[in-house]
Amino acid sequence: MTTVAAKPATMAQALNRAMRDAMAADPAVHVMGEDVGTLGGVFRITDGLAKEFGEDRCTDTPLAEAGILGTAVGMAMYGLRPVVEMQFDAFAYPAFEQLISHVARMRNRTRGAMPLPITIRVPYGGGIGGVEHHSDSSEAYYTATPGLHVVTPATVEDAYGLLRASIASDDPVVFMEPKRLYWSKADWNPEAPAGVPGIGKALVRRAGTGATLITYGPSLPVCLEAAEAAREEGWDLEVLDLRSLVPFDEEAVVASVRRTGRAVIVHEANGFGGPGAEIAARIQEKCFHHLEAPVLRVTGFDIPYPPPMLEKHHLPGVDRILDTVARLQWEN
């Protein structure tokens, strides 16, 4: 048996391979969305799937997000496993009625008799110089909707593993793909993907003792860079990648913060009502007597996404993270 060695791969390639492998393994898996077939998607994430599996299983749809997701609901009710692409984060908003009224509620509505195994792929976040409606961080809308799983990879390996787990799930999954990481690379062996934790598990990406940076998706590389820069100040920072926002790995967060005594939450979404607010509340409830300083946040500003020339100021960066870490009462 020939052993396949790990070689450089991008997150985009890992996502593509995940869908290809899922479609090959299960004829019930169908990919659908705007330009996913002939073009292969605007980011080429679905490139080659229509050619390999046919247009009946990788289908170009009209420009009608509510119709796309509504069709997926019917497909899932009749035993298929649709994988829906929303071309950009803010383009998904017209589909909210279907998402909230049906996708998130169907299992509960039928007392568990009818799950909806739908994976909704949402390219999200900034850092690509996109204009309005092309760079939103909309995860808070989904995490606030009971009945949905919400996951977001930050590594090539997780892109494959989490997408395969999402497609296999009998619960609907909103799969948030950080656009700025599509072309990030890592050595990866697609023939040996085992060992990646599934939905609902966080991972410590960098161990530390002084404070915990809690993050996910596009902010993970920024936090890792900040943690390395913090060494010059004598700060030993742990970096925790949530990977899954719902289900939320409270156990991993609590364990990390109790070890370090300090926490900073970093994400691109706005601060007020963003995911960091819920995470901070849980840390205060579970770790109060272990905290050496208040739980702080570094987030996008509470404004609509700015023009491309201003996004470097809007997005959390290394300097903003280090400035926030400096407020953690290190004299204690």
C-alpha positions as a Markdown table, in Angstrom:
| # | Residue | x | y | z |
|---|---|---|---|---|
| 1 | Met | 0.0 | 0.0 | 0.0 |
| 2 | Thr | 1.4 | 3.4 | -1.0 |
| 3 | Thr | 1.8 | 5.9 | 1.7 |
| 4 | Val | 0.7 | 9.5 | 0.8 |
| 5 | Ala | 3.0 | 12.1 | 2.3 |
| 6 | Ala | 1.7 | 15.4 | 3.6 |
| 7 | Lys | 2.2 | 18.3 | 1.2 |
| 8 | Pro | 1.3 | 22.0 | 1.2 |
| 9 | Ala | -2.4 | 22.6 | 0.7 |
| 10 | Thr | -4.7 | 25.6 | 1.0 |
| 11 | Met | -7.9 | 25.8 | 3.1 |
| 12 | Ala | -9.8 | 26.2 | -0.2 |
| 13 | Gln | -8.4 | 22.9 | -1.4 |
| 14 | Ala | -9.2 | 21.2 | 1.9 |
| 15 | Leu | -12.8 | 22.4 | 1.7 |
| 16 | Asn | -13.1 | 21.2 | -1.9 |
| 17 | Arg | -11.7 | 17.8 | -1.0 |
| 18 | Ala | -14.1 | 17.5 | 1.9 |
| 19 | Met | -17.1 | 18.0 | -0.4 |
| 20 | Arg | -15.7 | 15.7 | -3.0 |
| 21 | Asp | -15.1 | 12.9 | -0.5 |
| 22 | Ala | -18.5 | 13.4 | 1.1 |
| 23 | Met | -20.2 | 13.3 | -2.3 |
| 24 | Ala | -18.3 | 10.1 | -3.3 |
| 25 | Ala | -19.1 | 8.4 | 0.0 |
| 26 | Asp | -22.9 | 9.3 | 0.0 |
| 27 | Pro | -25.1 | 9.8 | -3.1 |
| 28 | Ala | -27.5 | 11.8 | -0.8 |
| 29 | Val | -25.0 | 14.7 | -0.6 |
| 30 | His | -25.8 | 17.5 | -3.1 |
| 31 | Val | -24.1 | 20.8 | -3.5 |
| 32 | Met | -26.1 | 23.8 | -4.6 |
| 33 | Gly | -25.7 | 27.6 | -4.8 |
| 34 | Glu | -25.0 | 30.5 | -7.0 |
| 35 | Asp | -22.2 | 29.8 | -9.6 |
| 36 | Val | -21.1 | 26.6 | -7.7 |
| 37 | Gly | -21.3 | 24.4 | -10.8 |
| 38 | Thr | -19.8 | 25.6 | -14.1 |
| 39 | Leu | -17.7 | 28.4 | -12.5 |
| 40 | Gly | -16.8 | 26.4 | -9.4 |
| 41 | Gly | -17.8 | 29.2 | -7.0 |
| 42 | Val | -16.5 | 32.8 | -6.9 |
| 43 | Phe | -13.7 | 31.5 | -4.6 |
| 44 | Arg | -13.4 | 28.2 | -6.6 |
| 45 | Ile | -14.2 | 26.2 | -3.5 |
| 46 | Thr | -16.5 | 23.9 | -5.6 |
| 47 | Asp | -14.3 | 23.7 | -8.6 |
| 48 | Gly | -14.6 | 20.4 | -10.5 |
| 49 | Leu | -17.5 | 19.0 | -8.5 |
| 50 | Ala | -20.1 | 19.4 | -11.3 |
| 51 | Lys | -17.7 | 17.8 | -13.8 |
| 52 | Glu | -17.1 | 14.8 | -11.5 |
| 53 | Phe | -20.6 | 14.3 | -10.1 |
| 54 | Gly | -22.8 | 15.9 | -12.7 |
| 55 | Glu | -25.0 | 19.0 | -12.6 |
| 56 | Asp | -27.8 | 17.1 | -10.8 |
| 57 | Arg | -25.5 | 16.9 | -7.7 |
| 58 | Cys | -23.6 | 20.2 | -8.0 |
| 59 | Thr | -26.3 | 22.6 | -9.1 |
| 60 | Asp | -26.2 | 26.2 | -10.1 |
| 61 | Thr | -29.2 | 28.0 | -8.6 |
| 62 | Pro | -31.0 | 31.3 | -9.4 |
| 63 | Leu | -29.9 | 34.4 | -7.4 |
| 64 | Ala | -32.5 | 33.8 | -4.8 |
| 65 | Glu | -31.1 | 32.9 | -1.3 |
| 66 | Ala | -34.5 | 32.3 | 0.2 |
| 67 | Gly | -35.4 | 30.0 | -2.6 |
| 68 | Ile | -32.0 | 28.1 | -2.4 |
| 69 | Leu | -32.4 | 27.4 | 1.3 |
| 70 | Gly | -36.2 | 26.7 | 1.0 |
| 71 | Thr | -35.4 | 24.1 | -1.7 |
| 72 | Ala | -32.7 | 22.6 | 0.6 |
| 73 | Val | -35.3 | 22.2 | 3.3 |
| 74 | Gly | -37.5 | 20.1 | 1.0 |
| 75 | Met | -34.6 | 18.1 | -0.1 |
| 76 | Ala | -33.5 | 17.3 | 3.5 |
| 77 | Met | -37.1 | 16.4 | 4.4 |
| 78 | Tyr | -37.0 | 13.7 | 1.7 |
| 79 | Gly | -33.7 | 12.2 | 2.8 |
| 80 | Leu | -31.0 | 14.1 | 1.0 |
| 81 | Arg | -28.1 | 16.0 | 2.5 |
| 82 | Pro | -27.8 | 19.4 | 0.8 |
| 83 | Val | -24.7 | 21.5 | 1.1 |
| 84 | Val | -25.7 | 25.1 | 0.4 |
| 85 | Glu | -23.3 | 27.9 | -0.5 |
| 86 | Met | -24.3 | 31.4 | 0.4 |
| 87 | Gln | -21.9 | 33.3 | -1.9 |
| 88 | Phe | -21.0 | 36.0 | 0.6 |
| 89 | Asp | -21.8 | 36.5 | 4.3 |
| 90 | Ala | -24.3 | 39.4 | 3.8 |
| 91 | Phe | -25.9 | 37.7 | 0.8 |
| 92 | Ala | -27.3 | 35.1 | 3.2 |
| 93 | Tyr | -29.7 | 37.6 | 4.9 |
| 94 | Pro | -32.6 | 37.1 | 2.5 |
| 95 | Ala | -32.6 | 33.4 | 3.5 |
| 96 | Phe | -33.1 | 34.2 | 7.2 |
| 97 | Glu | -36.8 | 33.5 | 7.2 |
| 98 | Gln | -36.3 | 30.0 | 6.0 |
| 99 | Leu | -33.4 | 29.5 | 8.4 |
| 100 | Ile | -35.2 | 30.7 | 11.5 |
| 101 | Ser | -38.7 | 29.5 | 10.8 |
| 102 | His | -37.9 | 26.1 | 9.4 |
| 103 | Val | -34.3 | 25.0 | 9.4 |
| 104 | Ala | -33.7 | 25.7 | 13.0 |
| 105 | Arg | -37.1 | 24.5 | 14.3 |
| 106 | Met | -38.0 | 21.4 | 12.3 |
| 107 | Arg | -36.4 | 18.8 | 14.6 |
| 108 | Asn | -38.1 | 20.4 | 17.6 |
| 109 | Arg | -41.4 | 20.9 | 15.8 |
| 110 | Thr | -41.6 | 17.2 | 14.9 |
| 111 | Arg | -40.4 | 16.1 | 18.4 |
| 112 | Gly | -37.2 | 14.7 | 16.8 |
| 113 | Ala | -38.9 | 12.8 | 14.0 |
| 114 | Met | -37.6 | 14.9 | 11.2 |
| 115 | Pro | -34.0 | 16.2 | 11.4 |
| 116 | Leu | -32.7 | 18.5 | 8.7 |
| 117 | Pro | -29.2 | 17.5 | 7.7 |
| 118 | Ile | -28.4 | 20.7 | 5.9 |
| 119 | Thr | -24.9 | 22.3 | 5.8 |
| 120 | Ile | -25.0 | 26.0 | 5.0 |
| 121 | Arg | -21.6 | 27.3 | 3.9 |
| 122 | Val | -21.1 | 31.0 | 4.6 |
| 123 | Pro | -17.9 | 32.7 | 3.5 |
| 124 | Tyr | -17.5 | 35.5 | 6.1 |
| 125 | Gly | -15.2 | 38.1 | 7.6 |
| 126 | Gly | -12.9 | 40.8 | 6.3 |
| 127 | Gly | -9.3 | 41.1 | 5.3 |
| 128 | Ile | -9.8 | 40.8 | 1.6 |
| 129 | Gly | -10.5 | 44.4 | 0.7 |
| 130 | Gly | -14.1 | 43.7 | 0.0 |
| 131 | Val | -16.8 | 46.3 | -0.1 |
| 132 | Glu | -20.1 | 46.4 | 1.9 |
| 133 | His | -22.0 | 43.2 | 1.9 |
| 134 | His | -18.8 | 41.2 | 1.2 |
| 135 | Ser | -17.0 | 41.3 | 4.6 |
| 136 | Asp | -19.6 | 40.9 | 7.3 |
| 137 | Ser | -19.0 | 38.8 | 10.4 |
| 138 | Ser | -22.6 | 37.6 | 10.9 |
| 139 | Glu | -22.0 | 34.7 | 13.3 |
| 140 | Ala | -23.9 | 36.3 | 16.1 |
| 141 | Tyr | -27.2 | 36.0 | 14.2 |
| 142 | Tyr | -26.7 | 32.3 | 13.9 |
| 143 | Thr | -25.4 | 31.6 | 17.4 |
| 144 | Ala | -28.5 | 33.4 | 18.8 |
| 145 | Thr | -30.8 | 31.0 | 16.9 |
| 146 | Pro | -31.6 | 27.9 | 18.9 |
| 147 | Gly | -31.5 | 24.7 | 16.8 |
| 148 | Leu | -28.4 | 25.5 | 14.7 |
| 149 | His | -24.9 | 24.3 | 15.0 |
| 150 | Val | -22.3 | 27.0 | 14.1 |
| 151 | Val | -18.7 | 26.1 | 13.4 |
| 152 | Thr | -15.7 | 27.9 | 11.8 |
| 153 | Pro | -12.3 | 26.4 | 10.9 |
| 154 | Ala | -9.1 | 28.3 | 11.2 |
| 155 | Thr | -6.7 | 25.7 | 9.8 |
| 156 | Val | -6.4 | 23.6 | 6.7 |
| 157 | Glu | -6.9 | 20.4 | 8.7 |
| 158 | Asp | -10.0 | 21.7 | 10.4 |
| 159 | Ala | -11.5 | 22.9 | 7.2 |
| 160 | Tyr | -11.6 | 19.3 | 6.0 |
| 161 | Gly | -12.5 | 17.7 | 9.2 |
| 162 | Leu | -15.2 | 20.1 | 10.4 |
| 163 | Leu | -16.8 | 20.2 | 7.0 |
| 164 | Arg | -17.0 | 16.4 | 6.8 |
| 165 | Ala | -18.5 | 16.3 | 10.3 |
| 166 | Ser | -21.0 | 19.0 | 9.4 |
| 167 | Ile | -22.2 | 17.2 | 6.3 |
| 168 | Ala | -22.5 | 14.0 | 8.3 |
| 169 | Ser | -24.5 | 15.7 | 11.1 |
| 170 | Asp | -28.2 | 15.2 | 11.3 |
| 171 | Asp | -28.6 | 18.7 | 12.7 |
| 172 | Pro | -28.4 | 21.8 | 10.5 |
| 173 | Val | -24.9 | 23.3 | 10.5 |
| 174 | Val | -24.0 | 26.9 | 9.6 |
| 175 | Phe | -20.4 | 26.5 | 8.4 |
| 176 | Met | -18.6 | 29.8 | 8.6 |
| 177 | Glu | -15.6 | 30.0 | 6.2 |
| 178 | Pro | -13.1 | 32.8 | 6.9 |
| 179 | Lys | -12.4 | 34.2 | 3.4 |
| 180 | Arg | -9.1 | 35.7 | 4.3 |
| 181 | Leu | -7.8 | 32.2 | 5.2 |
| 182 | Tyr | -8.9 | 30.5 | 1.9 |
| 183 | Trp | -5.4 | 30.7 | 0.6 |
| 184 | Ser | -3.5 | 30.0 | 3.8 |
| 185 | Lys | -1.3 | 26.9 | 3.5 |
| 186 | Ala | -0.2 | 24.0 | 5.7 |
| 187 | Asp | 1.3 | 20.6 | 5.2 |
| 188 | Trp | -1.7 | 18.2 | 5.0 |
| 189 | Asn | -2.3 | 14.6 | 4.1 |
| 190 | Pro | -5.9 | 14.2 | 2.7 |
| 191 | Glu | -5.5 | 10.5 | 2.9 |
| 192 | Ala | -5.1 | 10.6 | 6.7 |
| 193 | Pro | -7.6 | 13.1 | 8.1 |
| 194 | Ala | -8.3 | 11.2 | 11.2 |
| 195 | Gly | -7.6 | 12.7 | 14.6 |
| 196 | Val | -9.3 | 16.0 | 14.1 |
| 197 | Pro | -11.8 | 16.7 | 16.9 |
| 198 | Gly | -15.4 | 17.1 | 15.8 |
| 199 | Ile | -18.0 | 19.7 | 16.3 |
| 200 | Gly | -18.2 | 21.1 | 19.8 |
| 201 | Lys | -14.5 | 20.8 | 20.7 |
| 202 | Ala | -12.1 | 23.7 | 21.2 |
| 203 | Leu | -8.3 | 23.3 | 20.9 |
| 204 | Val | -5.4 | 25.0 | 22.6 |
| 205 | Arg | -3.2 | 26.2 | 19.7 |
| 206 | Arg | -0.5 | 27.7 | 21.9 |
| 207 | Ala | 0.0 | 26.8 | 25.6 |
| 208 | Gly | 0.7 | 29.6 | 28.0 |
| 209 | Thr | 0.4 | 30.5 | 31.7 |
| 210 | Gly | -0.2 | 34.3 | 31.9 |
| 211 | Ala | -3.5 | 34.9 | 30.1 |
| 212 | Thr | -5.8 | 33.2 | 27.6 |
| 213 | Leu | -6.6 | 34.6 | 24.1 |
| 214 | Ile | -9.9 | 33.1 | 23.1 |
| 215 | Thr | -10.7 | 33.3 | 19.4 |
| 216 | Tyr | -11.9 | 31.5 | 16.3 |
| 217 | Gly | -11.8 | 31.6 | 12.5 |
| 218 | Pro | -10.0 | 34.5 | 10.9 |
| 219 | Ser | -8.6 | 35.9 | 14.2 |
| 220 | Leu | -6.6 | 32.8 | 15.1 |
| 221 | Pro | -3.5 | 33.7 | 13.1 |
| 222 | Val | -3.6 | 37.2 | 14.5 |
| 223 | Cys | -3.8 | 35.9 | 18.0 |
| 224 | Leu | -0.9 | 33.5 | 17.5 |
| 225 | Glu | 1.2 | 36.4 | 16.1 |
| 226 | Ala | 0.2 | 38.5 | 19.0 |
| 227 | Ala | 1.2 | 35.8 | 21.5 |
| 228 | Glu | 4.6 | 35.5 | 19.9 |
| 229 | Ala | 5.1 | 39.3 | 20.0 |
| 230 | Ala | 3.9 | 39.3 | 23.7 |
| 231 | Arg | 7.0 | 37.3 | 24.7 |
| 232 | Glu | 9.1 | 40.5 | 24.4 |
| 233 | Glu | 7.0 | 42.0 | 27.1 |
| 234 | Gly | 7.3 | 38.9 | 29.3 |
| 235 | Trp | 3.7 | 37.8 | 28.8 |
| 236 | Asp | 3.1 | 34.1 | 28.2 |
| 237 | Leu | -0.2 | 33.9 | 26.4 |
| 238 | Glu | -2.3 | 30.8 | 25.7 |
| 239 | Val | -4.3 | 30.8 | 22.5 |
| 240 | Leu | -7.6 | 28.8 | 22.5 |
| 241 | Asp | -9.3 | 28.2 | 19.2 |
| 242 | Leu | -13.0 | 27.6 | 19.8 |
| 243 | Arg | -13.6 | 26.0 | 16.4 |
| 244 | Ser | -17.3 | 25.5 | 17.3 |
| 245 | Leu | -19.4 | 28.4 | 18.6 |
| 246 | Val | -22.5 | 26.2 | 19.0 |
| 247 | Pro | -22.1 | 23.7 | 20.6 |
| 248 | Phe | -19.8 | 25.8 | 22.8 |
| 249 | Asp | -16.9 | 24.0 | 24.6 |
| 250 | Glu | -17.4 | 25.7 | 27.9 |
| 251 | Glu | -15.2 | 23.0 | 29.6 |
| 252 | Ala | -12.1 | 23.9 | 27.6 |
| 253 | Val | -12.6 | 27.7 | 28.0 |
| 254 | Val | -13.1 | 27.3 | 31.8 |
| 255 | Ala | -10.1 | 25.0 | 32.2 |
| 256 | Ser | -7.9 | 27.5 | 30.3 |
| 257 | Val | -9.0 | 30.6 | 32.1 |
| 258 | Arg | -8.7 | 28.9 | 35.5 |
| 259 | Arg | -5.1 | 28.0 | 34.6 |
| 260 | Thr | -4.1 | 31.5 | 33.5 |
| 261 | Gly | -6.4 | 33.7 | 35.5 |
| 262 | Arg | -6.9 | 36.2 | 32.7 |
| 263 | Ala | -8.8 | 36.2 | 29.5 |
| 264 | Val | -9.1 | 38.3 | 26.3 |
| 265 | Ile | -11.7 | 37.4 | 23.7 |
| 266 | Val | -10.8 | 38.3 | 20.1 |
| 267 | His | -13.2 | 38.3 | 17.0 |
| 268 | Glu | -14.0 | 40.4 | 14.0 |
| 269 | Ala | -17.7 | 40.7 | 14.8 |
| 270 | Asn | -18.9 | 43.8 | 16.5 |
| 271 | Gly | -18.5 | 44.0 | 20.2 |
| 272 | Phe | -22.0 | 44.9 | 21.4 |
| 273 | Gly | -24.1 | 41.7 | 21.2 |
| 274 | Gly | -21.2 | 39.8 | 19.6 |
| 275 | Pro | -20.2 | 36.2 | 20.5 |
| 276 | Gly | -17.6 | 37.6 | 22.9 |
| 277 | Ala | -20.3 | 39.0 | 25.2 |
| 278 | Glu | -21.7 | 35.6 | 25.8 |
| 279 | Ile | -18.3 | 34.0 | 26.3 |
| 280 | Ala | -17.3 | 36.8 | 28.7 |
| 281 | Ala | -20.5 | 36.2 | 30.7 |
| 282 | Arg | -19.9 | 32.5 | 31.0 |
| 283 | Ile | -16.3 | 33.1 | 32.1 |
| 284 | Gln | -17.5 | 35.5 | 34.8 |
| 285 | Glu | -20.0 | 32.9 | 36.0 |
| 286 | Lys | -17.6 | 29.9 | 36.0 |
| 287 | Cys | -14.2 | 31.5 | 36.8 |
| 288 | Phe | -15.0 | 34.5 | 39.0 |
| 289 | His | -12.8 | 33.4 | 41.9 |
| 290 | His | -9.9 | 32.5 | 39.6 |
| 291 | Leu | -9.8 | 35.8 | 37.7 |
| 292 | Glu | -6.9 | 38.2 | 38.3 |
| 293 | Ala | -8.4 | 40.9 | 36.0 |
| 294 | Pro | -11.7 | 41.7 | 34.2 |
| 295 | Val | -12.4 | 39.7 | 31.0 |
| 296 | Leu | -11.6 | 42.0 | 28.1 |
| 297 | Arg | -12.5 | 41.9 | 24.4 |
| 298 | Val | -10.9 | 43.0 | 21.1 |
| 299 | Thr | -13.5 | 43.1 | 18.4 |
| 300 | Gly | -14.7 | 44.9 | 15.3 |
| 301 | Phe | -16.2 | 48.3 | 16.0 |
| 302 | Asp | -20.0 | 48.7 | 16.4 |
| 303 | Ile | -20.5 | 50.1 | 12.9 |
| 304 | Pro | -21.4 | 48.7 | 9.5 |
| 305 | Tyr | -18.3 | 47.2 | 7.7 |
| 306 | Pro | -16.1 | 50.1 | 6.6 |
| 307 | Pro | -14.6 | 50.8 | 3.1 |
| 308 | Pro | -11.6 | 48.7 | 2.2 |
| 309 | Met | -9.1 | 51.4 | 2.9 |
| 310 | Leu | -10.3 | 51.5 | 6.6 |
| 311 | Glu | -10.6 | 47.8 | 7.3 |
| 312 | Lys | -7.1 | 47.6 | 8.8 |
| 313 | His | -8.3 | 49.9 | 11.6 |
| 314 | His | -11.6 | 48.1 | 12.0 |
| 315 | Leu | -10.3 | 44.5 | 12.3 |
| 316 | Pro | -8.5 | 43.3 | 15.5 |
| 317 | Gly | -4.8 | 43.4 | 14.9 |
| 318 | Val | -1.7 | 42.6 | 16.9 |
| 319 | Asp | -1.3 | 46.1 | 18.3 |
| 320 | Arg | -4.8 | 46.3 | 19.5 |
| 321 | Ile | -4.5 | 42.8 | 21.1 |
| 322 | Leu | -1.3 | 43.7 | 22.9 |
| 323 | Asp | -2.7 | 47.0 | 24.1 |
| 324 | Thr | -5.6 | 45.1 | 25.6 |
| 325 | Val | -3.4 | 42.5 | 27.2 |
| 326 | Ala | -1.4 | 45.3 | 28.8 |
| 327 | Arg | -4.6 | 46.3 | 30.7 |
| 328 | Leu | -4.8 | 42.9 | 32.5 |
| 329 | Gln | -3.4 | 44.1 | 35.8 |
| 330 | Trp | -0.1 | 42.2 | 35.6 |
| 331 | Glu | 1.0 | 43.7 | 38.9 |
| 332 | Asn | -1.4 | 41.2 | 40.6 |
